[in-house]
Amino acid sequence: MLKFIIKRLGLLLLTLFGLSILLFLWVRALPGGPATAMLGERATPEAIAAINKAYGFDRPILEQYVTYMGKVITGDFGNSTQSQRPVLTQFFNQFPATAELALFAILFAVLIGIPLGYWAAKNYGKWQDNFSVILSLLGVVIPVFFLAFILKWIFAVQLGWLPTSGRQDVGLDATHYTNFFLLDGLITAEFDAGWDAFKHLILPGIALGSIPLAIITRITRAAVLEVQGADYVRTAKAKGMTPSILRDRFILRNAMLPVATTVGLQLGLLFAGAVLTETVFAYQGLGYGIAQAITNADYPVLQAYIMFIAVIYALINLVVDLLYGVIDPRVRVK
């Protein structure tokens, strides 16, 4: 197990090194530049040259990359060219928002998707199966930003049941220790603030979780259909096993391997795919930060955030691999 973890971490470092090179070159190939974004109408050639010199953007690209990586190794990701704040500080302020949103979205997808997929498989060929297939297809084909606008218009604008934007009502004098607003509400016993933060999560969480929900439903359905026709399931049924034992010990447990893989991949993708959802709901997490960094050509923020998301994605997949042995004892990671 330890050998496997060390090997995967080594591959992760190599992957991140290659990604850092591609990302560094891609960011500097974007149209415009941070100087133009910072100066706006005042962007005279002299002013642009002064900004580029101050941030080192006028140096050779290789020298810029070596200097940047030297700082990164020490934990210095530079300062935002817009806010002038350290990128790492800005990341830790915005990461909790996206973490809460991604966890809510994946829980929404799992808690509905797995039962729905199992229900469809158990009623294969019937209207229940057709309903789940149609629902999963709609979840995949409807663009997330379009669904986000529809949900916002119906439940926030027309019905007024839920907030339209943000993470929490600005009128609340809430205490934030961790920037995880739900957790802060529990820690400080400010349950009204925690409930308000939860209400702000619902619409963006449902919009973001719609595609994972559809995919998890289809994968669960396919896995259960394959497992429930296996010889060992038929043997257990012939021996008089109760439906609950058949479901829990023989069907669901063996069908969970592909589902676990899917859940892990989708959770990693949610961190990267939250840009549109967070922008629609003005939900100031990593996705919102990336969108702002692209608009403002904020190189330090853009580079760091994409690298951070890549690390999160890789670590989530490592955890999923390690969980295989827990889900199915026949699988052992070496």
Backbone torsions as a table, in degrees:
resi	resn	phi	psi	omega
1	MET	NA	-47.0	-179.6
2	LEU	-62.9	-40.3	178.7
3	LYS	-61.4	-41.0	179.5
4	PHE	-63.2	-44.9	-179.1
5	ILE	-63.1	-43.6	179.8
6	ILE	-62.9	-40.8	179.4
7	LYS	-63.4	-44.1	-179.3
8	ARG	-67.4	-37.1	177.9
9	LEU	-67.1	-36.4	175.9
10	GLY	-63.6	-43.4	176.7
11	LEU	-63.8	-35.3	178.0
12	LEU	-62.7	-43.1	179.6
13	LEU	-64.0	-41.6	177.6
14	LEU	-64.0	-41.6	179.2
15	THR	-63.1	-43.6	-179.7
16	LEU	-66.6	-34.0	177.3
17	PHE	-64.0	-47.1	177.7
18	GLY	-63.6	-40.4	178.9
19	LEU	-64.3	-37.6	-178.9
20	SER	-62.3	-37.6	178.5
21	ILE	-66.5	-50.7	-179.2
22	LEU	-62.0	-41.8	-179.0
23	LEU	-65.9	-41.8	-179.8
24	PHE	-60.8	-43.0	-179.7
25	LEU	-71.2	-39.4	-178.0
26	TRP	-65.6	-44.3	-177.8
27	VAL	-60.6	-40.1	-178.8
28	ARG	-79.4	-6.5	174.3
29	ALA	-92.4	-4.3	178.6
30	LEU	-65.3	146.1	179.2
31	PRO	-64.2	150.4	-178.1
32	GLY	76.8	-146.1	179.8
33	GLY	176.0	169.0	-178.6
34	PRO	-63.0	-33.7	-179.4
35	ALA	-64.2	-44.6	178.9
36	THR	-63.8	-41.4	-179.7
37	ALA	-66.4	-37.2	-178.7
38	MET	-72.7	-39.7	-171.9
39	LEU	-87.3	-30.0	-179.7
40	GLY	63.0	-126.8	-178.3
41	GLU	-67.5	-18.1	-179.5
42	ARG	-87.9	12.9	-173.8
43	ALA	-77.6	72.9	173.3
44	THR	-80.2	157.3	179.1
45	PRO	-54.3	-38.2	-179.7
46	GLU	-67.4	-42.2	-179.9
47	ALA	-66.5	-40.7	178.5
48	ILE	-63.0	-42.5	179.4
49	ALA	-63.4	-37.7	179.8
50	ALA	-66.8	-42.1	179.0
51	ILE	-65.8	-45.2	-179.8
52	ASN	-60.8	-37.7	179.0
53	LYS	-70.0	-39.2	-178.5
54	ALA	-64.4	-37.3	-178.6
55	TYR	-96.5	-1.9	177.7
56	GLY	80.4	15.7	-178.5
57	PHE	-76.9	-8.4	179.7
58	ASP	-91.9	-2.6	-179.8
59	ARG	-81.9	164.3	176.5
60	PRO	-57.3	146.5	-173.4
61	ILE	-60.2	-38.0	179.4
62	LEU	-65.7	-41.3	178.6
63	GLU	-64.7	-39.3	177.1
64	GLN	-61.1	-43.1	-176.7
65	TYR	-66.8	-45.9	-179.8
66	VAL	-61.6	-43.4	178.5
67	THR	-62.2	-43.0	-179.1
68	TYR	-63.3	-47.6	-177.5
69	MET	-67.0	-33.5	176.6
70	GLY	-61.4	-38.4	177.9
71	LYS	-73.0	-38.9	-178.4
72	VAL	-60.6	-40.8	-179.3
73	ILE	-58.7	-32.3	179.5
74	THR	-88.8	2.6	179.5
75	GLY	88.9	10.2	179.8
76	ASP	-101.4	107.6	179.8
77	PHE	-98.2	13.6	177.8
78	GLY	83.7	-174.6	178.6
79	ASN	-113.4	148.6	175.0
80	SER	-63.4	136.2	179.0
81	THR	-74.7	-11.7	-179.9
82	GLN	-97.5	-54.2	-176.1
83	SER	-91.3	-15.1	-177.0
84	GLN	66.7	9.5	178.3
85	ARG	-87.3	152.8	175.0
86	PRO	-59.3	136.5	-177.6
87	VAL	-60.5	-39.6	-177.6
88	LEU	-63.8	-39.5	177.1
89	THR	-64.4	-43.0	178.9
90	GLN	-63.5	-39.0	179.2
91	PHE	-62.9	-47.4	-178.0
92	PHE	-68.0	-21.2	174.6
93	ASN	-77.7	-32.2	-175.0
94	GLN	-99.0	-23.5	-178.9
95	PHE	-59.0	-44.3	-179.6
96	PRO	-56.8	-34.2	179.7
97	ALA	-63.1	-48.4	-179.6
98	THR	-69.6	-34.9	178.1
99	ALA	-63.0	-45.8	177.2
100	GLU	-61.3	-44.1	-178.4
101	LEU	-65.0	-44.3	-179.1
102	ALA	-65.8	-41.6	179.2
103	LEU	-66.1	-41.1	176.7
104	PHE	-62.1	-44.3	-178.1
105	ALA	-64.3	-41.6	-178.2
106	ILE	-73.1	-34.7	175.3
107	LEU	-65.0	-42.5	176.0
108	PHE	-59.0	-44.1	-178.6
109	ALA	-68.4	-41.3	-177.3
110	VAL	-71.7	-46.3	-175.6
111	LEU	-66.1	-25.3	176.7
112	ILE	-100.1	-40.0	-173.0
113	GLY	-66.8	-44.6	-178.3
114	ILE	-66.7	-50.3	175.9
115	PRO	-60.2	-38.3	-179.5
116	LEU	-66.7	-40.6	178.1
117	GLY	-67.0	-40.2	177.8
118	TYR	-65.2	-43.6	178.7
119	TRP	-60.1	-41.4	179.1
120	ALA	-65.5	-42.5	-178.9
121	ALA	-66.1	-38.7	179.9
122	LYS	-70.5	-19.6	178.1
123	ASN	-117.1	40.7	-175.8
124	TYR	-55.4	130.2	178.2
125	GLY	85.2	-7.2	-179.5
126	LYS	-96.6	-179.1	-176.8
127	TRP	-64.6	-31.4	178.3
128	GLN	-62.2	-40.6	178.4
129	ASP	-65.8	-46.3	179.9
130	ASN	-62.8	-38.0	179.1
131	PHE	-62.7	-45.3	-178.2
132	SER	-67.5	-36.7	178.8
133	VAL	-65.3	-44.8	179.0
134	ILE	-63.5	-43.0	179.9
135	LEU	-62.1	-41.7	180.0
136	SER	-68.5	-35.3	177.0
137	LEU	-65.6	-41.0	177.9
138	LEU	-63.3	-39.1	179.3
139	GLY	-62.7	-31.3	-179.2
140	VAL	-81.7	-40.2	-171.2
141	VAL	-84.4	-24.2	-179.7
142	ILE	-77.0	121.4	179.3
143	PRO	-59.8	141.9	-176.9
144	VAL	-60.5	-42.9	-177.0
145	PHE	-66.1	-34.0	179.1
146	PHE	-68.9	-44.9	176.9
147	LEU	-61.6	-38.8	179.2
148	ALA	-61.2	-44.4	178.7
149	PHE	-64.2	-41.0	-180.0
150	ILE	-63.6	-48.5	179.2
151	LEU	-60.4	-42.3	-179.5
152	LYS	-64.3	-42.4	-177.6
153	TRP	-67.2	-41.7	-176.7
154	ILE	-74.5	-57.1	-168.4
155	PHE	-86.8	-23.3	-179.5
156	ALA	-101.5	-46.7	-175.2
157	VAL	-82.9	-53.5	-174.8
158	GLN	-76.2	-50.6	-176.1
159	LEU	-89.0	-27.1	179.7
160	GLY	68.9	23.4	-178.6
161	TRP	-77.4	-33.3	-173.0
162	LEU	-130.6	159.8	179.9
163	PRO	-66.4	155.0	-178.5
164	THR	-86.5	-28.5	-174.3
165	SER	-162.0	171.3	176.1
166	GLY	81.8	-178.0	179.2
167	ARG	-103.3	-23.3	-176.1
168	GLN	-163.0	151.7	177.9
169	ASP	-60.5	125.9	-176.9
170	VAL	-66.6	-17.7	179.7
171	GLY	-79.4	-11.4	179.5
172	LEU	-80.3	133.8	176.6
173	ASP	-94.1	69.3	-174.3
174	ALA	-89.4	149.0	177.3
175	THR	-94.2	130.7	-178.1
176	HIS	-122.7	109.1	176.7
177	TYR	-94.4	-39.2	-172.9
178	THR	-111.8	-11.4	-172.5
179	ASN	70.0	0.5	165.8
180	PHE	-88.2	100.4	-167.8
181	PHE	-63.2	-36.9	178.1
182	LEU	-65.3	-44.9	179.2
183	LEU	-65.4	-41.0	178.4
184	ASP	-61.6	-37.4	178.4
185	GLY	-63.0	-35.3	178.3
186	LEU	-75.6	-42.6	-177.7
187	ILE	-62.3	-43.3	-175.6
188	THR	-90.3	-1.8	-176.8
189	ALA	61.5	22.6	174.0
190	GLU	-91.2	75.3	-171.0
191	PHE	-68.5	-27.0	176.3
192	ASP	-66.1	-38.3	177.8
193	ALA	-68.7	-40.3	177.9
194	GLY	-64.5	-41.1	178.9
195	TRP	-66.1	-38.7	177.8
196	ASP	-64.5	-40.7	177.3
197	ALA	-64.3	-38.2	178.1
198	PHE	-63.9	-41.7	178.5
199	LYS	-62.8	-35.1	177.8
200	HIS	-69.8	-20.2	-179.6
201	LEU	-81.4	-25.5	-166.8
202	ILE	-61.3	-56.4	-175.5
203	LEU	-65.0	-51.4	177.7
204	PRO	-63.5	-33.0	179.0
205	GLY	-65.7	-42.3	178.4
206	ILE	-66.2	-43.4	179.1
207	ALA	-61.7	-45.4	-178.3
208	LEU	-69.2	-32.8	-176.9
209	GLY	-85.9	-1.3	-176.1
210	SER	-63.9	-44.1	-179.9
211	ILE	-69.7	-47.7	174.2
212	PRO	-56.9	-37.0	177.9
213	LEU	-59.7	-46.5	-179.5
214	ALA	-64.3	-42.6	-177.8
215	ILE	-68.9	-44.3	-179.9
216	ILE	-62.9	-39.2	177.9
217	THR	-60.2	-46.1	-177.3
218	ARG	-69.8	-40.3	179.2
219	ILE	-66.1	-42.3	178.9
220	THR	-62.9	-44.5	178.8
221	ARG	-58.8	-48.5	-178.9
222	ALA	-64.5	-41.4	-178.4
223	ALA	-66.9	-42.3	-179.9
224	VAL	-66.9	-40.3	177.5
225	LEU	-59.9	-39.8	-179.9
226	GLU	-70.3	-43.1	-175.1
227	VAL	-72.1	-41.0	-174.2
228	GLN	-69.3	-10.8	174.8
229	GLY	-99.1	3.7	-178.2
230	ALA	-72.6	158.0	-177.1
231	ASP	-62.1	-41.1	-176.4
232	TYR	-67.1	-28.7	176.4
233	VAL	-71.6	-42.6	177.8
234	ARG	-64.1	-37.2	178.4
235	THR	-65.7	-45.0	178.8
236	ALA	-62.4	-38.7	178.5
237	LYS	-65.7	-40.1	179.2
238	ALA	-65.9	-27.8	179.0
239	LYS	-81.0	-1.1	175.0
240	GLY	91.2	20.8	177.2
241	MET	-61.8	141.7	179.5
242	THR	-70.6	155.0	179.9
243	PRO	-56.0	-36.2	-178.9
244	SER	-67.8	-40.0	177.6
245	ILE	-67.1	-42.4	177.4
246	LEU	-58.5	-43.7	-177.7
247	ARG	-66.5	-49.2	-171.7
248	ASP	-78.1	-45.3	-172.7
249	ARG	-89.5	-30.7	-172.3
250	PHE	-109.5	-41.5	-174.9
251	ILE	-89.5	-61.5	-174.7
252	LEU	-63.9	-42.7	-176.8
253	ARG	-62.4	-40.6	179.8
254	ASN	-78.1	-22.2	178.7
255	ALA	-85.0	-9.6	-173.3
256	MET	-76.9	-18.9	-179.0
257	LEU	-59.3	-55.3	177.6
258	PRO	-64.9	-31.2	178.9
259	VAL	-68.0	-41.8	178.7
260	ALA	-62.0	-41.2	177.1
261	THR	-60.3	-45.2	-179.5
262	THR	-63.1	-43.9	180.0
263	VAL	-61.9	-43.8	179.2
264	GLY	-61.9	-45.6	179.0
265	LEU	-63.2	-42.7	-178.4
266	GLN	-67.2	-37.5	178.2
267	LEU	-63.3	-42.4	176.6
268	GLY	-62.5	-39.8	-179.4
269	LEU	-69.3	-27.1	-179.7
270	LEU	-63.9	-34.8	178.2
271	PHE	-64.7	-36.7	-179.7
272	ALA	-84.1	-27.0	-174.0
273	GLY	-94.9	9.7	-176.6
274	ALA	-85.0	2.4	-174.1
275	VAL	-60.1	-52.6	-176.5
276	LEU	-67.1	-44.0	-178.7
277	THR	-61.8	-46.8	-178.7
278	GLU	-66.8	-31.8	178.7
279	THR	-69.0	-43.8	179.9
280	VAL	-61.4	-42.0	-176.5
281	PHE	-96.7	8.6	-177.5
282	ALA	48.4	42.4	-178.0
283	TYR	-93.3	105.8	-164.5
284	GLN	-82.7	76.8	175.4
285	GLY	-114.4	-156.1	-178.2
286	LEU	-65.4	-39.7	-180.0
287	GLY	-62.3	-43.5	176.8
288	TYR	-62.9	-40.0	178.5
289	GLY	-64.1	-39.6	178.6
290	ILE	-65.9	-42.8	179.2
291	ALA	-60.6	-42.9	178.3
292	GLN	-66.5	-37.8	-179.8
293	ALA	-66.4	-37.5	177.3
294	ILE	-66.1	-45.3	-179.1
295	THR	-60.7	-40.3	-175.0
296	ASN	-96.2	5.2	-177.1
297	ALA	51.4	44.7	-178.4
298	ASP	-86.3	86.3	-173.6
299	TYR	-54.9	-50.6	-175.7
300	PRO	-59.3	-43.3	-179.5
301	VAL	-66.8	-46.3	-177.4
302	LEU	-61.1	-47.1	179.8
303	GLN	-62.1	-48.4	-175.4
304	ALA	-66.0	-44.6	-176.4
305	TYR	-63.6	-42.5	179.6
306	ILE	-66.0	-38.3	176.7
307	MET	-64.8	-42.4	179.5
308	PHE	-61.6	-42.8	-179.9
309	ILE	-65.1	-37.2	177.1
310	ALA	-62.9	-41.1	177.8
311	VAL	-64.0	-45.2	179.0
312	ILE	-59.3	-45.2	-179.0
313	TYR	-60.8	-45.1	-178.9
314	ALA	-66.1	-41.7	-179.8
315	LEU	-66.3	-37.6	177.1
316	ILE	-62.4	-42.4	178.9
317	ASN	-66.5	-34.1	176.0
318	LEU	-63.9	-43.2	178.7
319	VAL	-63.0	-40.7	178.5
320	VAL	-61.8	-41.9	178.1
321	ASP	-60.9	-40.5	-179.6
322	LEU	-70.1	-28.3	-179.9
323	LEU	-75.8	-15.5	179.3
324	TYR	-54.7	-43.1	-177.9
325	GLY	-66.7	-25.3	177.6
326	VAL	-77.9	-41.8	-179.0
327	ILE	-69.2	-44.0	-178.9
328	ASP	-132.5	107.8	-178.4
329	PRO	-60.0	-17.9	178.8
330	ARG	-71.4	-18.7	180.0
331	VAL	-95.2	122.8	178.1
332	ARG	-128.4	125.7	-179.6
333	VAL	-84.5	125.5	-178.2
334	LYS	-116.2	NA	NA
